[in-house]
């Protein structure tokens, strides 16, 4: 079962009584051995009389490509990776964590529960503006950070300095990033702001937990090698990889048990292996290169195109704060791509920038796989997972087009 060390202290912003109530419920569930439910409505616990045998953890998938699913897993599936963190990175009671998102997001919940398990303190910074979150990291109180790429990008935009005039957060020694792929400008910005920190990026899913881990030795374009205890394969006998690219299959002690409610059409099980619909390729040394989700692969003029490739190109431009790429049906080509962009502070959302971003995409990916149009949005709709809300964006784009007709 999950545990909370008596040495672990949880720090919560004084104005967040709701967050304090959620943490209290989580701690109570851990202490009593009850099942724990994390959802956008908060943290709830359920006694063994009302649940299946033993303690379970229920949390939400990101919901970035559709309705969020409720994931059901045993405590052992997370505790196994808590122990990996302690052994591989030397994390323990002397550390202090910070988590930035809502507890309904599995990465935030994981970071908090890992801190409690290992006896570390933790700052729950959900609801604070990025400037205020960064001020806590800058104070010297935090050594370990769990965050998504979007959360880290927003913090890097802050101009915060401490009382001595320093802009760096020198006490942070470990940054664990999950929930998406970091672009190179953000990695460089993190090096400047956190000069003493080692950066590790995790690739995985709510269903699988960790799959691979990226560090400074990882080749460009890769999300790293298999996380300790994880077996990887590409494709299957009935659907072999094409040109080395196929569905990513995972086997590990960190897998979920199933869904509470409807299953996901993307998720498949096979003899202890699971695939969640992501596609990629492995090189000869075991480094994994992602292509994208099968559900976000579209055909343009008989060519398979992954929308994530275009998003990565746009995000690499410092004038882009957040972006998403959507596919529209086209009678001639099958589909065309549209980029939705929220510009960074100091940048101007005008025709010149739109034209420059279209040219950037074509130079990197070719005319078919690049966005043909750029639409600017004042504020990107975001999910609790720190990812753009694609369903809301599709509706927004549709409404814009109807208004122009």
Secondary structure, 3 states (H helix, E strand, C coil): CCCCCCCCCEEECCCCHHHHHHHHHHHHHHHHCCEEEEECCEEEEECHHHCCCCCEEEEECCCCCCCCCEEEEEHHHHHHHHHHHHHHHCCCCCCEEEECCCCCEHHHHHHHHHHHHHCCEEEECCCCCHHHHHHHHHCCCCCEEEECHHHHHHHHCCCCCCCCCCCCCCCCCEEEECCCCCCHHHHHHHHHHCCCCEEEEEEEECCCEEEEEECCCCCCCCCEEECCCCEEEECECCECCECCEEEEEEECCCCCCEECCCCCCCCEEECCEEECCEEEEECCCCCEEEEEEHHHEEEECCEEEEHHHHHHHHHCCCCEEEEEEEEEEECCCEEEEEEEEEECCCCCCCHHHHHHHHHHHHHHHCCCCCCCEEEECCCCCECCCCCECHHHHHHHHHHHHHHHC
